[in-house]
Protein backbone atom coordinates (compact mmCIF):
# COMPACT_ATOMS: atom_id res chain seq x y z
CA UNK A 1 0.00 0.00 0.00
CA UNK A 2 1.36 3.42 -0.98
CA UNK A 3 1.97 5.74 1.99
CA UNK A 4 3.73 9.09 2.31
CA UNK A 5 5.48 9.51 5.66
CA UNK A 6 6.84 12.88 6.74
CA UNK A 7 9.56 12.81 9.42
CA UNK A 8 9.95 15.89 11.62
CA UNK A 9 13.42 16.00 13.19
CA UNK A 10 14.72 13.77 10.39
CA UNK A 11 18.34 14.69 11.16
CA UNK A 12 18.19 13.00 14.59
CA UNK A 13 19.94 9.70 15.24
CA UNK A 14 16.63 8.03 16.10
CA UNK A 15 14.44 9.44 13.33
CA UNK A 16 16.99 9.48 10.48
CA UNK A 17 17.65 5.71 10.37
CA UNK A 18 13.91 5.04 10.58
CA UNK A 19 13.37 7.28 7.55
CA UNK A 20 15.93 5.21 5.62
CA UNK A 21 14.19 1.99 6.68
CA UNK A 22 10.78 3.33 5.66
CA UNK A 23 12.14 4.31 2.23
CA UNK A 24 13.67 0.85 1.68
CA UNK A 25 10.45 -0.79 2.91
CA UNK A 26 8.56 0.93 0.09
CA UNK A 27 7.14 4.09 1.65
CA UNK A 28 7.41 7.60 0.20
CA UNK A 29 9.58 9.66 2.57
CA UNK A 30 10.09 13.37 3.20
CA UNK A 31 10.98 15.42 6.26
CA UNK A 32 12.40 18.47 7.97
CA UNK A 33 14.83 19.55 10.66
CA UNK A 34 15.52 22.82 12.44
CA UNK A 35 19.14 22.89 11.24
CA UNK A 36 21.38 21.41 8.60
CA UNK A 37 23.95 18.82 9.73
CA UNK A 38 26.20 16.00 8.61
CA UNK A 39 23.27 13.62 9.18
CA UNK A 40 21.06 15.59 6.79
CA UNK A 41 23.81 15.40 4.18
CA UNK A 42 24.04 11.65 4.83
CA UNK A 43 20.30 11.16 4.28
CA UNK A 44 20.35 13.14 1.06
CA UNK A 45 23.29 11.09 -0.17
CA UNK A 46 21.25 7.95 0.52
CA UNK A 47 18.28 9.00 -1.56
CA UNK A 48 16.06 11.05 0.76
CA UNK A 49 16.15 14.33 -1.12
CA UNK A 50 12.87 15.94 0.00
CA UNK A 51 14.21 17.47 3.24
CA UNK A 52 13.52 21.03 4.37
CA UNK A 53 15.61 23.04 6.83
CA UNK A 54 13.24 25.00 9.05
CA UNK A 55 9.97 23.73 10.48
CA UNK A 56 7.06 25.98 9.60
CA UNK A 57 3.54 25.56 8.30
CA UNK A 58 4.28 27.02 4.88
CA UNK A 59 6.89 24.38 4.07
CA UNK A 60 4.91 21.36 5.24
CA UNK A 61 1.76 22.72 3.56
CA UNK A 62 3.67 22.90 0.27
CA UNK A 63 4.86 19.31 0.67
CA UNK A 64 1.33 18.16 1.51
CA UNK A 65 -0.13 19.98 -1.49
CA UNK A 66 2.34 18.30 -3.83
CA UNK A 67 2.15 14.82 -2.30
CA UNK A 68 -0.50 14.34 0.45
CA UNK A 69 1.05 13.25 3.75
CA UNK A 70 -0.48 10.11 5.27
CA UNK A 71 1.59 9.87 8.45
CA UNK A 72 3.54 12.52 10.35
CA UNK A 73 6.29 11.00 12.54
CA UNK A 74 8.05 13.32 14.95
CA UNK A 75 10.98 13.06 17.34
CA UNK A 76 10.50 13.44 21.09
CA UNK A 77 12.53 16.65 20.92
CA UNK A 78 9.91 18.35 18.73
CA UNK A 79 7.16 18.04 21.32
CA UNK A 80 9.41 18.89 24.25
CA UNK A 81 10.92 21.98 22.66
CA UNK A 82 7.64 23.29 21.29
CA UNK A 83 4.34 21.66 22.24
CA UNK A 84 2.67 23.84 19.60
CA UNK A 85 5.04 22.90 16.79
CA UNK A 86 3.79 24.54 13.56
CA UNK A 87 4.17 21.26 11.67
CA UNK A 88 2.34 19.28 14.33
CA UNK A 89 -0.44 21.85 14.47
CA UNK A 90 -0.79 21.75 10.66
CA UNK A 91 -1.14 17.97 10.68
CA UNK A 92 -3.75 18.07 13.40
CA UNK A 93 -5.74 20.67 11.45
CA UNK A 94 -5.53 18.47 8.34
CA UNK A 95 -6.46 15.30 10.28
CA UNK A 96 -3.15 13.68 9.28
CA UNK A 97 -2.12 10.74 11.44
CA UNK A 98 0.64 11.75 13.90
CA UNK A 99 2.84 9.66 16.18
CA UNK A 100 6.33 9.24 17.54
CA UNK A 101 8.74 6.78 15.93
CA UNK A 102 7.80 3.76 18.06
CA UNK A 103 4.34 3.34 16.50
CA UNK A 104 5.73 3.38 12.96
CA UNK A 105 8.48 0.92 13.78
CA UNK A 106 6.03 -1.46 15.44
CA UNK A 107 3.88 -1.25 12.30
CA UNK A 108 6.87 -2.15 10.11
CA UNK A 109 7.81 -5.03 12.44
CA UNK A 110 4.28 -6.40 12.27
CA UNK A 111 3.80 -5.95 8.53
CA UNK A 112 7.18 -7.46 7.65
CA UNK A 113 6.99 -10.24 10.28
CA UNK A 114 10.28 -9.32 11.94
CA UNK A 115 11.54 -10.47 15.35
CA UNK A 116 13.06 -7.66 17.39
CA UNK A 117 16.56 -7.81 18.87
CA UNK A 118 16.62 -4.71 21.07
CA UNK A 119 19.73 -3.15 22.57
CA UNK A 120 19.02 -0.91 25.56
CA UNK A 121 21.14 0.72 28.24
CA UNK A 122 22.42 4.05 29.48
CA UNK A 123 25.73 3.57 27.70
CA UNK A 124 27.08 1.20 25.06
CA UNK A 125 23.85 0.94 23.02
CA UNK A 126 25.20 2.23 19.72
CA UNK A 127 28.40 0.20 19.80
CA UNK A 128 26.61 -3.00 20.82
CA UNK A 129 23.94 -2.50 18.13
CA UNK A 130 26.61 -1.94 15.48
CA UNK A 131 28.43 -5.07 16.67
CA UNK A 132 25.31 -7.24 16.34
CA UNK A 133 24.74 -5.88 12.81
CA UNK A 134 28.41 -6.48 11.95
CA UNK A 135 28.17 -10.15 12.94
CA UNK A 136 24.99 -10.71 10.93
CA UNK A 137 26.57 -9.13 7.88
CA UNK A 138 29.80 -11.10 8.24
CA UNK A 139 27.76 -14.30 8.45
CA UNK A 140 25.84 -13.14 5.34
CA UNK A 141 22.55 -13.52 7.21
CA UNK A 142 20.01 -10.93 5.98
CA UNK A 143 19.17 -8.44 8.74
CA UNK A 144 17.20 -5.21 9.08
CA UNK A 145 18.31 -2.68 11.64
CA UNK A 146 18.53 0.85 13.01
CA UNK A 147 21.72 2.14 14.62
CA UNK A 148 22.33 5.65 15.93
CA UNK A 149 25.64 6.27 14.17
CA UNK A 150 27.19 5.99 10.73
CA UNK A 151 28.92 2.68 10.09
CA UNK A 152 31.33 1.76 7.31
CA UNK A 153 29.70 -1.59 6.58
CA UNK A 154 26.13 -0.41 5.92
CA UNK A 155 23.62 2.40 6.28
CA UNK A 156 22.45 3.82 9.59
CA UNK A 157 19.15 2.08 8.88
CA UNK A 158 18.42 -0.79 6.49
CA UNK A 159 15.48 -2.97 5.58
CA UNK A 160 16.25 -6.34 3.99
CA UNK A 161 13.18 -8.12 2.54
CA UNK A 162 14.55 -11.58 3.40
CA UNK A 163 15.46 -10.73 6.99
CA UNK A 164 13.95 -12.53 9.99
CA UNK A 165 15.34 -10.17 12.64
CA UNK A 166 15.34 -6.42 13.21
CA UNK A 167 18.21 -5.10 15.34
CA UNK A 168 17.25 -1.88 17.10
CA UNK A 169 19.05 0.63 19.30
CA UNK A 170 16.21 0.90 21.78
CA UNK A 171 16.49 4.22 23.62
CA UNK A 172 14.98 4.81 27.06
CA UNK A 173 14.60 8.55 26.41
CA UNK A 174 10.91 9.53 26.56
CA UNK A 175 10.27 5.88 27.51
CA UNK A 176 10.61 4.87 23.85
CA UNK A 177 11.78 1.37 24.67
CA UNK A 178 8.59 0.56 26.61
CA UNK A 179 6.63 0.54 23.34
CA UNK A 180 8.26 -2.75 22.27
CA UNK A 181 8.12 -6.46 23.12
CA UNK A 182 11.51 -7.75 21.97
CA UNK A 183 12.37 -11.32 21.11
CA UNK A 184 15.81 -10.75 22.66
CA UNK A 185 17.00 -7.75 24.65
CA UNK A 186 20.58 -6.82 25.45
CA UNK A 187 21.25 -4.45 28.36
CA UNK A 188 24.65 -2.85 27.81
CA UNK A 189 24.84 -0.93 31.10
CA UNK A 190 22.49 0.97 33.40
CA UNK A 191 23.01 4.15 35.42
CA UNK A 192 20.48 6.91 36.09
CA UNK A 193 20.07 9.33 33.17
CA UNK A 194 17.45 11.46 31.38
CA UNK A 195 16.44 13.02 34.66
CA UNK A 196 13.75 15.20 33.09
CA UNK A 197 11.92 11.98 32.10
CA UNK A 198 12.84 9.91 35.16
CA UNK A 199 12.87 12.28 38.17
CA UNK A 200 14.17 9.62 40.57
CA UNK A 201 16.72 6.83 40.32
CA UNK A 202 13.97 4.38 41.24
CA UNK A 203 11.75 5.50 38.34
CA UNK A 204 14.65 4.91 35.94
CA UNK A 205 15.32 1.47 37.37
CA UNK A 206 11.62 0.57 37.19
CA UNK A 207 11.48 1.51 33.50
CA UNK A 208 14.29 -0.95 32.76
CA UNK A 209 12.59 -3.64 34.82
CA UNK A 210 9.39 -3.07 32.87
CA UNK A 211 11.30 -3.27 29.59
CA UNK A 212 12.92 -6.54 30.64
CA UNK A 213 9.54 -7.96 31.66
CA UNK A 214 8.25 -7.21 28.15
CA UNK A 215 11.16 -9.10 26.55
CA UNK A 216 11.04 -12.81 25.81
CA UNK A 217 14.69 -13.18 26.78
CA UNK A 218 17.27 -10.72 28.14
CA UNK A 219 21.07 -10.81 28.31
CA UNK A 220 22.67 -8.48 30.84
CA UNK A 221 25.63 -8.13 33.19
CA UNK A 222 25.61 -9.16 36.83
CA UNK A 223 26.32 -5.57 37.94
CA UNK A 224 23.25 -4.31 36.10
CA UNK A 225 21.10 -7.15 37.41
CA UNK A 226 22.18 -6.20 40.93
CA UNK A 227 21.50 -2.50 40.26
CA UNK A 228 17.99 -3.35 39.05
CA UNK A 229 17.35 -5.84 41.85
CA UNK A 230 16.99 -8.81 39.49
CA UNK A 231 17.94 -12.38 40.28
CA UNK A 232 18.34 -15.52 38.22
CA UNK A 233 15.65 -18.12 38.84
CA UNK A 234 15.29 -21.63 37.47
CA UNK A 235 12.50 -20.52 35.12
CA UNK A 236 14.02 -17.14 34.39
CA UNK A 237 14.14 -15.48 31.00
CA UNK A 238 17.38 -13.76 32.07
CA UNK A 239 20.92 -14.62 30.99
CA UNK A 240 23.07 -12.87 33.59
CA UNK A 241 26.72 -12.63 32.54
CA UNK A 242 29.71 -12.23 34.88
CA UNK A 243 32.05 -9.45 33.63
CA UNK A 244 35.01 -11.59 34.64
CA UNK A 245 34.19 -13.79 31.64
CA UNK A 246 36.09 -11.28 29.49
CA UNK A 247 39.26 -11.83 31.50
CA UNK A 248 39.01 -15.55 32.08
CA UNK A 249 37.20 -16.96 29.06
CA UNK A 250 39.10 -19.08 26.55
CA UNK A 251 37.70 -16.76 23.87
CA UNK A 252 40.06 -13.83 23.24
CA UNK A 253 38.12 -10.80 21.98
CA UNK A 254 40.77 -8.70 20.29
CA UNK A 255 39.34 -5.21 20.59
CA UNK A 256 40.86 -2.23 22.43
CA UNK A 257 39.13 -1.19 25.66
CA UNK A 258 37.44 -3.31 28.33
CA UNK A 259 34.03 -1.72 27.68
CA UNK A 260 34.31 -2.55 23.97
CA UNK A 261 35.04 -6.16 24.86
CA UNK A 262 32.08 -6.27 27.25
CA UNK A 263 29.74 -4.89 24.57
CA UNK A 264 31.18 -7.38 22.09
CA UNK A 265 30.45 -10.32 24.39
CA UNK A 266 26.76 -9.34 24.63
CA UNK A 267 26.54 -9.07 20.84
CA UNK A 268 28.25 -12.44 20.41
CA UNK A 269 25.85 -14.10 22.84
CA UNK A 270 22.79 -12.75 21.00
CA UNK A 271 23.96 -13.74 17.52
CA UNK A 272 25.05 -17.16 18.80
CA UNK A 273 21.54 -17.67 20.18
CA UNK A 274 19.68 -16.88 16.95
CA UNK A 275 22.11 -18.35 14.39
CA UNK A 276 23.74 -21.23 16.33
CA UNK A 277 27.12 -20.05 15.03
CA UNK A 278 29.96 -21.38 17.24
CA UNK A 279 31.25 -18.84 19.75
CA UNK A 280 34.83 -19.15 18.53
CA UNK A 281 33.74 -18.16 15.00
CA UNK A 282 31.86 -15.11 16.28
CA UNK A 283 34.80 -14.07 18.47
CA UNK A 284 37.13 -14.19 15.48
CA UNK A 285 34.72 -12.12 13.37
CA UNK A 286 34.30 -9.61 16.19
CA UNK A 287 38.04 -9.05 16.29
CA UNK A 288 37.70 -7.43 12.84
CA UNK A 289 34.92 -5.03 13.91
CA UNK A 290 35.76 -1.65 12.31
CA UNK A 291 33.87 0.51 14.79
CA UNK A 292 31.30 3.21 14.09
CA UNK A 293 31.35 6.95 13.64
CA UNK A 294 32.08 9.02 16.76
CA UNK A 295 33.19 5.92 18.68
CA UNK A 296 36.95 6.54 18.87
CA UNK A 297 36.84 7.63 15.24
CA UNK A 298 40.09 9.04 13.88
CA UNK A 299 39.70 12.41 12.13
CA UNK A 300 43.38 12.85 11.27
CA UNK A 301 46.39 10.98 12.67
CA UNK A 302 46.40 11.43 16.43
CA UNK A 303 43.02 13.23 16.62
CA UNK A 304 39.88 11.27 17.54
CA UNK A 305 36.22 11.99 18.20
CA UNK A 306 34.01 10.03 20.60
CA UNK A 307 30.38 10.26 21.71
CA UNK A 308 31.27 9.99 25.41
CA UNK A 309 29.18 12.42 27.47
CA UNK A 310 28.45 10.75 30.82
CA UNK A 311 31.00 9.60 33.42
CA UNK A 312 30.42 5.96 32.45
CA UNK A 313 30.85 6.68 28.74
CA UNK A 314 33.93 8.80 29.47
CA UNK A 315 35.53 5.98 31.47
CA UNK A 316 34.80 3.61 28.60
CA UNK A 317 36.34 5.98 26.05
CA UNK A 318 39.37 6.50 28.29
CA UNK A 319 39.92 2.75 28.59
CA UNK A 320 40.02 2.47 24.79
CA UNK A 321 42.22 5.57 24.38
CA UNK A 322 44.77 4.47 26.97
CA UNK A 323 45.09 1.03 25.37
CA UNK A 324 45.52 2.59 21.91
CA UNK A 325 48.06 5.13 23.19
CA UNK A 326 50.06 2.55 25.14
CA UNK A 327 53.22 3.78 26.86
CA UNK A 328 54.39 5.92 23.96
CA UNK A 329 51.71 8.63 23.84
CA UNK A 330 50.00 10.91 26.33
CA UNK A 331 46.20 11.19 26.15
CA UNK A 332 44.68 14.68 25.96
CA UNK A 333 40.90 15.25 26.12
CA UNK A 334 38.71 18.06 24.81
CA UNK A 335 35.32 17.65 26.49
CA UNK A 336 31.94 19.18 25.69
CA UNK A 337 29.17 18.13 28.14
CA UNK A 338 25.78 17.27 26.63
CA UNK A 339 23.05 19.61 27.98
CA UNK A 340 23.17 21.83 31.03
CA UNK A 341 20.21 20.08 32.69
CA UNK A 342 22.10 16.79 32.76
CA UNK A 343 25.06 18.47 34.51
CA UNK A 344 22.95 19.42 37.52
CA UNK A 345 22.39 15.73 38.22
CA UNK A 346 25.78 14.25 37.37
CA UNK A 347 28.33 16.88 38.40
CA UNK A 348 29.27 14.88 41.51
CA UNK A 349 29.79 11.73 39.40
CA UNK A 350 32.70 13.04 37.32
CA UNK A 351 35.37 12.42 39.98
CA UNK A 352 38.10 10.26 38.37
CA UNK A 353 36.40 9.63 35.00
CA UNK A 354 39.31 11.27 33.13
CA UNK A 355 41.92 9.24 35.03
CA UNK A 356 45.00 8.72 32.87
CA UNK A 357 44.57 11.92 30.86
CA UNK A 358 47.53 14.30 30.68
CA UNK A 359 45.22 17.28 30.21
CA UNK A 360 41.48 18.02 29.84
CA UNK A 361 40.18 21.10 27.99
CA UNK A 362 36.58 21.62 29.11
CA UNK A 363 34.37 23.69 26.79
CA UNK A 364 30.82 24.99 27.53
CA UNK A 365 27.95 22.51 27.47
CA UNK A 366 26.02 21.75 24.30
CA UNK A 367 22.55 23.17 25.01
CA UNK A 368 19.32 21.40 23.96
CA UNK A 369 15.85 21.16 25.51
CA UNK A 370 17.02 23.17 28.53
CA UNK A 371 15.11 24.30 31.60
CA UNK A 372 15.22 28.11 31.45
CA UNK A 373 15.06 28.29 35.24
CA UNK A 374 18.25 26.30 35.73
CA UNK A 375 21.57 28.06 36.16
CA UNK A 376 23.96 27.30 33.31
CA UNK A 377 26.96 25.62 34.92
CA UNK A 378 30.24 26.94 33.55
CA UNK A 379 33.23 24.68 32.77
CA UNK A 380 35.21 26.26 35.62
CA UNK A 381 32.53 25.20 38.09
CA UNK A 382 32.14 21.67 36.71
CA UNK A 383 35.90 21.13 36.80
CA UNK A 384 35.91 21.57 40.59
CA UNK A 385 34.00 18.29 40.85
CA UNK A 386 36.88 16.27 39.43
CA UNK A 387 38.94 14.24 41.87
CA UNK A 388 41.97 16.12 40.51
CA UNK A 389 40.82 19.49 39.11
CA UNK A 390 44.42 20.43 38.27
CA UNK A 391 44.37 18.28 35.10
CA UNK A 392 41.59 20.39 33.53
CA UNK A 393 41.10 23.95 32.37
CA UNK A 394 38.16 25.85 30.89
CA UNK A 395 38.36 26.51 27.16
CA UNK A 396 36.31 27.86 24.27
CA UNK A 397 35.77 26.51 20.77
CA UNK A 398 37.97 29.12 19.13
CA UNK A 399 41.25 29.51 17.27
CA UNK A 400 43.18 29.35 20.52
CA UNK A 401 41.85 25.83 21.05
CA UNK A 402 42.73 24.91 17.47
CA UNK A 403 46.31 26.02 18.12
CA UNK A 404 46.39 24.11 21.41
CA UNK A 405 45.20 20.90 19.74
CA UNK A 406 47.76 21.28 16.95
CA UNK A 407 50.49 21.82 19.54
CA UNK A 408 49.59 18.57 21.31
CA UNK A 409 49.48 16.68 18.00
CA UNK A 410 52.90 18.08 17.08
CA UNK A 411 54.21 16.83 20.43
CA UNK A 412 52.97 13.33 19.60
CA UNK A 413 50.02 13.35 22.02
CA UNK A 414 46.76 11.52 21.31
CA UNK A 415 43.84 13.99 21.40
CA UNK A 416 40.27 12.77 21.96
CA UNK A 417 37.31 15.13 21.54
CA UNK A 418 34.37 13.87 23.60
CA UNK A 419 30.93 15.28 22.78
CA UNK A 420 27.38 13.99 22.62
CA UNK A 421 25.66 16.81 20.73
CA UNK A 422 24.47 16.83 17.14
CA UNK A 423 24.48 19.83 14.79
CA UNK A 424 26.98 22.53 15.77
CA UNK A 425 28.56 20.32 18.42
CA UNK A 426 32.25 19.93 19.24
CA UNK A 427 32.23 16.91 16.91
CA UNK A 428 31.15 18.96 13.90
CA UNK A 429 33.49 21.80 14.88
CA UNK A 430 36.51 19.51 15.05
CA UNK A 431 35.70 18.00 11.66
CA UNK A 432 35.40 21.46 10.12
CA UNK A 433 38.67 22.71 11.60
CA UNK A 434 40.83 19.62 11.02
CA UNK A 435 39.47 17.17 8.44
CA UNK A 436 40.09 19.61 5.57
N, C-alpha and C positions, 0 to 999 in steps of 0.2 A: 504494500500500500504506500502510495506517495505521501510524504509528509515533509513540511518545511519547518525546521527547528531553528530558532534564533537564540544564540547564547550570549547573555549579558555578563561581562567580565570574562570574555573568551581568552584573554591573555593570562589568566590564572593557572597555576599548576594543577588544579583540580578540574576546572572547566575545559581548558584547552585540549587535554588528551581525550576527554569525552566527546568533544566536537569532532576530533579526528576519527574516533570509533564510529560515531553516528554517520559520518560521511562514508566510511568504508562499508558500513552496514546497509547503505542504500538510501539514506535520508538526504534531503537538500539542507545545506547548512549555511548559515550566515551568523553575524554577531557584532559585538561592539566591546570597547574597553575605554576606560577614562584616559589612558595614556598609551603611547606607542612603547614597544619594548622588544627585546631579543626574541621573546616568545611569540609576539605577533608576527615578526619576520619569519619565524620558524613555521607558523601555521600557514602563512601565505606561500611559503616555499613548498609546502606539502599539499597545496591544492585548495585551501580555503581562502579564496580571494575576496569574498564579499564581507569585509571587516571594516567597521567605521570607528575612528578615534573620536571620542566624545559621545555622551549618552543623553540625547535629547529627543523630544517627541517628533521633531521635524524629520530627523534621520530615520527613526524606526518606522514612521508613517510612510516615508518614501519607499522603504524596503517592502513594507506590507502592501503598498499599492501596486508595486511591480510583481511581487510574488507573495501571495497571502500567507501569513505566518500561522501555522497550526499549533505550535507549542513554543512557549517562551521559557527558557531554562536560565536561571540566574544564580550567581554565586552567593554564598552567605554574606560576603562583604557588602554586596549591593544593598541588601535590606538593612544591615547594621549601620552603614554609613548614611543612608538616606531612605527612611521608611516610605517616603513619597517619591521614590525614583520616577522620573518622567517616563522612562520606558515601561516600568511596571504599571504605572497609572494608565498609560496608553493601552496596554494589553487588557487591563481590566475593563476599560471603557469599551473596547472592541470585542469583549467576551472571548479573548484568546486564552487557551489553557496556559496556566503558569505553574511552575514548580521549581524546586531546587534540583540539583543533579541526581540525588538518590532515586527519585521516582523514575526518571528516564533510564538510568542504568538498570534498575530492577525490571523495567519493561523490556529492555534489550536482552537481559539474562533469561527472562521467561520466554520471549518470542524465539530466541535462538537456542534454547534448551542448553544453557551453559551452567556448569557447576562452578561456584565461586570459591577461589582460594584468596582469602583476605589477609592482608598484612597490616596489623595495627600496632600502636605503641607510641610513646612520647618521642622516642628517638630511634633511629635506625630503620624507619619504615621504607624510605625511598631506596636505600642500599639493598635491603633484604628483598624488596619487590623486584628490583633490577636483577638481583642474583637468581631469583626463581625463574624469571623470564629468560635469562642467559642459559640456564640449564635446559629448559624446554627447547630453546632454539638449537643448542648444541646437540641435543638428542634428535633433532629434526622432528619433534612432536608438535603439530600445529597448536598454537595457543593464542588467545586473545587477552588483552591486558591494558591497564592504565598505570603509568608510573609518573611521578611528579618531577621528573628531570629528563633532560635529553640524554640519550644513550647512543653509543656508536654502532650498536648492532641491531637497531630497529627504531621505529618511531616512538614518541612519547605515549601514544595510544594506537592500538592496532586491533582490527577485527579480522579473524581468519575463519572463513565459512566452515572449514572442517574441524574446528577446534571443539574440544569437549569441556575445557576449563577456561575460566576467566580469572586472571591474576590481577588483584586490585589493591592499590595503596589506600587503605581504608582509614580515613582521618577521623579523629574524635572531635575535631572542632565543630561546633554547632550540633554536636551529637550525630553527625553524619553516619557514623558506623553502626548506630542502633537501628538503621533502616534495613539492615541486611541479615540474612540467615545463611552464613557461609557453610560450605561443605567442609573446609579446613580453614582454621584461623592460626596465624602465627603472631605471637606477641613479642616484639623485639626489645621491649624495655618500657617500664612504666615509672613515671615520677610526675607529680602534680604540675599541670600546665593549663593554659587557656582559662585563666582565673575568672574572666568576665562571663564565661559559660558555666564553669564549675566553681562556685564561690567558696567551697570548702574542700579540703583534701578528701574527705569521706565521700563527697558527691562525685568526685573524679574516680575514685576507686570503685564506687558502685556502678558507674557507667561501664567500666571495663568488665566488671562481674556480670552485668546484664548482657554485654556483647558476647562474652564467653558462653553464657547460658543459651544464647541463640545459635551458637555454632555446633555443628555435629561433632567436630573434633578440634581440639586446640593444642598447639605445641608452644610451650613457654618455658622460661628459665625458673629455677628454684627460687631465686631472689624475688622475682616478680610474683610468683605464687605466694610466697610469704607476705609480700607487701599487700597483696589483695586478700589475704586470709583464706587461700584455697589450699586444699589438701587432696592427695591422691587416694582414691578409694578403689576397691576391687572392680566396681562397675563404672569407674570414671571414664569420661570422654576426654580427660586431660593426659597429655604426654609431658611430664615435667622433667626438664633436662638439667643436669648438674653442670655448671660452668667449668668445673675442673676437667670435663670431658675433652676440652680443647687442649689441655696440657698433657693429659695422660692417655688419650685415645691412640690407637695404632694408626689412625688416619691423620696424615700430616697435611693440614690445609695451608698451602703456601701463599698467604696473602699478608701484606704488612698491616700491623695494628691488631691488638687483641679484639677490639670491638668489631672489626671487619671479620675476623675469624668466627666470632660468636654469631654474627648475622648469617655468615655463610653456612654454619652448621644447621641453623633453623631452616634455611632454604633447601639444603641437602636432604634433611629429614622429610620435608613436604614432598619434594619431587620423587624421592625414594618410595614414599607411600603410594603415590598415584601412578607411577610408571614401573615399579618393581625393579628399577635399575640398581645394580649393586652399588653399595656405598663407596667402594674404592674407585669405581668409574666416575661417580659424581664428584668425589673429592679431587680427582685429577682434572676434571673439566673446570671445577671451580678455581683451581690454581691459575687458570688462564683468563679469569674474569677481568675485563678491561676497565671496570669502573663506570661511573656516570658523571654527567656534568655537575660541577660545583661540589663534588665529593673528592677532595684532594686532586683537583684538576689542574694540570700545569698550563699556565698562560704563556710564559716564556721560561727558558731554563732558570731554575732557582725560585721562580715566583708561582705560587699556587693559590687557588681559591677554593673555599670550602663553605658549606651551608651551616656550619656549627653556629648556634645562637642560644643555647642553654648550657649550663654548667656540665651536664652529662654529655651533650654533643661536643662541647669544647674538649673535654677529657678524651673522648673518642678520637677526635681529630688530632690532638696532641700525641696520642699513642702511635698513630700512623706516622705523623711527621717525625717524631723522634726516632722511629725505626728506619725511616727512609734516610734521615740525615746521618744516622750512625754517629761515630766518634769524630768524623771529619768536619762536620758543619754545625754551626750554631743555628737554632731555630728562633726566628723573629716573627711576631704576630701583629697584624693590624686588625683590630676588632671593632665591628659595628653592631651594637645590640639591636635586636628586633623588637620594636615598639617600646614606648615609655611605660605603658601600663603593666607590661610583663616585668619590668625592672623593679617595680614597687613590691612585687611578691618574691623575687628571686635574688635580690641584691645581697642577702646574707648567705646565699648558697655558692657564690663565686669562689671564695676562699683560695684553695690551691689548684683551681681548675687549669691554670696556665703553667703548672709546675713543669720545669724543664726548659721554659722559654728564656732566651737571653734578654729579650726586651718585648714589651707590649705597647703598641700605639693605639690608644682608645679614642675612637671618633664618636660624635654624637649619635644617638639612637635613630634608627630608621622609624619614622612615625607613620602609623596607619591605624585607623579605627580607634583613635585615642579618646580618653575621658577628658573633656576640657577643664574639669575641676581638679585634675591631678597635676601636681607640680612636675615639671619636666626635670628629671634628674640628669645633671651634667656629668660628663666623663670624670671630672676631678672628684666628684662626690662618690661615684660608683667605684672608682679605683680604691678608695679607702677601705672597701669591704674585702679586698684581697688579703690573703694571709701575709703576703709580702708586697705591700704597695710600691716599694722602691723599684720593682721591675717594670712598672707601667708609667706612662705619661699621657696626658690629654693631647689630642691632635685634631686637626681639621683636614677635610678632603680638599687639599689645595696643592699648589706647586711645591711648597715646602715639604709636604709629605711625599710627593713624587721624587724629589731630590733625596730625601731620607731613604726611601726604598731602593733607589738606584745605588746609593752609597753602600747599603747592606749587601746588595747583589754583587757589587764590585769587590767587596771584602770576602765573598764566598759564602755568605750566610744564606740560609733557606728562609724565604719569606712566605708566610701563609696569611691570606686575607680571609677572615671569617665574618660572614654576613648572611642573614636569613631573608633580607628584603628582596623585592622584585624590581620593577622599573625604578631607575634612578637610585639604586642601592650601591654600596661599596663594590659589589661584584661587577655591576655594569661600568662603574667609574674606572675600576682597575683594568678592565678590558679595553676601554677607550684610551686610556693613558699609555698602556704598555703593549697591547697585542699588535698595534700598527707598526 
